[in-house]
Amino acid sequence: MITKILFTLTVIIVVALVFRQRRNQRHGDKAHQSTRKTPEQNSRQPSRKTSEPGALSTRTVAYCILAALMAISITVFIVSYQSDNKIINIRVIAEDSMSTLYQAKQKSIKGRHFVTLDGRQVTLGGSDRIEMAP
C-alpha cells in the first residue's frame, strides 16, 4: 500500500516538474524576443501575462491528474476489498473419501491452512484434497 502511495506521489511530482519546465521555457522564449522595447510598447503591454486562448493551466492539469489517480486508487481498493471478502465454499476430501464442507473468506485462505467463518482454524494434511468454489 505504501508503494502505491509513493508511486502516485512520484508521478504527480514528475508531471508538475515537466509542466513547470515547459512553462519556464515558453516564458523564457518570449522574454528573449522582447528585450528592447520603446516606451510606447511598454505602455501597451498588459500588466498580467495571459495564456494562449483555449490552453489549460498547469494547475488545472495537475488537479485533473490528481483526480484521475484518486479515482483509480479508490477503484483498486474497492475491487481488492470485494475480492478478499468473497465467501468461498471449501470441500475437504480425506483419503478415506469422507468429505467435509467449510466456508471461509478468500483472504483467510493461505495454502493448506484457512480460518472458517465461525472462527475454526483448519490445517490440511498432505493427503487431503480440497475443492474450492465461490
C-alpha positions as CSV (number, residue, x, y, z in Angstrom):
1,M,0.0,0.0,0.0
2,I,2.8,2.4,0.8
3,T,4.4,1.6,-2.5
4,K,1.2,2.6,-4.3
5,I,1.1,5.9,-2.5
6,L,4.8,6.6,-3.1
7,F,4.4,5.8,-6.8
8,T,1.4,8.1,-7.1
9,L,3.3,10.9,-5.4
10,T,6.3,10.4,-7.7
11,V,4.1,10.6,-10.8
12,I,2.5,13.8,-9.5
13,I,5.9,15.4,-8.8
14,V,7.3,14.4,-12.2
15,V,4.3,15.8,-14.1
16,A,4.4,19.0,-12.1
17,L,8.1,19.5,-12.8
18,V,7.6,18.8,-16.5
19,F,4.8,21.3,-16.8
20,R,6.8,23.9,-14.8
21,Q,9.8,23.4,-17.1
22,R,7.8,23.8,-20.2
23,R,6.1,26.9,-18.8
24,N,9.5,28.4,-18.0
25,Q,10.9,27.6,-21.4
26,R,7.8,29.2,-23.1
27,H,8.1,32.4,-20.9
28,G,11.9,32.5,-21.4
29,D,11.5,32.5,-25.2
30,K,9.1,35.4,-25.0
31,A,11.5,37.3,-22.7
32,H,14.3,36.9,-25.3
33,Q,12.1,38.2,-28.1
34,S,11.1,41.3,-26.3
35,T,14.3,42.6,-24.8
36,R,14.3,46.1,-26.5
37,K,11.0,48.0,-26.4
38,T,10.1,51.5,-26.7
39,P,8.2,53.3,-24.0
40,E,5.0,53.1,-26.2
41,Q,5.3,49.3,-26.5
42,N,5.8,49.0,-22.7
43,S,2.6,51.0,-22.1
44,R,0.6,48.8,-24.5
45,Q,1.6,45.6,-22.7
46,P,-0.9,44.2,-20.3
47,S,0.1,44.1,-16.7
48,R,-0.5,40.3,-16.4
49,K,0.6,37.7,-18.9
50,T,-2.3,35.8,-20.4
51,S,-2.1,32.3,-21.6
52,E,-3.0,31.2,-25.1
53,P,-6.7,31.0,-25.7
54,G,-8.1,27.5,-25.1
55,A,-4.9,26.3,-23.3
56,L,-5.3,24.6,-19.9
57,S,-3.4,26.0,-17.0
58,T,-0.9,23.9,-15.2
59,R,-3.0,23.9,-12.1
60,T,-6.0,22.5,-14.0
61,V,-3.9,19.7,-15.5
62,A,-2.4,18.9,-12.1
63,Y,-5.9,18.7,-10.5
64,C,-7.2,16.5,-13.3
65,I,-4.3,14.1,-12.9
66,L,-4.7,14.1,-9.2
67,A,-8.5,13.4,-9.5
68,A,-7.8,10.6,-12.0
69,L,-5.2,9.0,-9.7
70,M,-7.5,9.2,-6.7
71,A,-10.3,7.6,-8.7
72,I,-8.0,4.8,-9.8
73,S,-6.8,4.2,-6.3
74,I,-10.3,4.1,-4.9
75,T,-11.4,1.7,-7.6
76,V,-8.4,-0.6,-6.9
77,F,-9.1,-0.5,-3.2
78,I,-12.8,-1.4,-3.6
79,V,-12.1,-4.3,-6.1
80,S,-9.4,-5.8,-3.8
81,Y,-11.7,-5.4,-0.8
82,Q,-14.6,-7.2,-2.5
83,S,-12.3,-10.0,-3.8
84,D,-10.7,-10.5,-0.4
85,N,-14.1,-10.7,1.4
86,K,-15.7,-13.1,-1.1
87,I,-17.0,-16.3,0.7
88,I,-15.6,-19.5,-0.7
89,N,-17.0,-23.0,-0.2
90,I,-14.2,-25.4,0.6
91,R,-14.8,-29.1,0.4
92,V,-12.1,-31.2,2.1
93,I,-11.9,-34.8,1.0
94,A,-9.9,-37.0,3.3
95,E,-8.0,-40.1,2.0
96,D,-10.8,-42.4,3.3
97,S,-13.3,-40.5,0.9
98,M,-15.1,-38.6,3.7
99,S,-15.8,-35.0,2.7
100,T,-16.4,-32.0,4.9
101,L,-17.7,-28.7,3.7
102,Y,-16.4,-25.4,5.1
103,Q,-16.9,-21.7,4.3
104,A,-14.2,-19.1,4.5
105,K,-13.3,-15.7,3.2
106,Q,-10.8,-15.7,0.4
107,K,-8.4,-13.6,2.4
108,S,-8.2,-16.2,5.2
109,I,-7.1,-19.0,2.9
110,K,-3.3,-19.4,3.0
111,G,-2.0,-22.5,1.3
112,R,-3.2,-25.6,3.2
113,H,-4.4,-23.5,6.2
114,F,-7.6,-21.4,6.5
115,V,-9.9,-19.9,9.1
116,T,-13.7,-20.6,8.6
117,L,-16.4,-18.0,9.0
118,D,-17.2,-19.3,12.5
119,G,-13.6,-18.9,13.6
120,R,-12.3,-22.5,13.4
121,Q,-8.7,-22.9,12.2
122,V,-8.3,-25.7,9.7
123,T,-4.9,-27.1,8.7
124,L,-5.0,-29.7,5.9
125,G,-2.8,-32.8,5.8
126,G,-0.6,-33.8,2.8
127,S,-3.1,-36.5,1.7
128,D,-6.2,-34.3,1.9
129,R,-7.7,-33.0,-1.3
130,I,-9.6,-29.7,-1.5
131,E,-12.2,-28.3,-3.9
132,M,-12.9,-24.6,-3.8
133,A,-16.0,-22.9,-5.3
134,P,-17.4,-19.4,-4.9
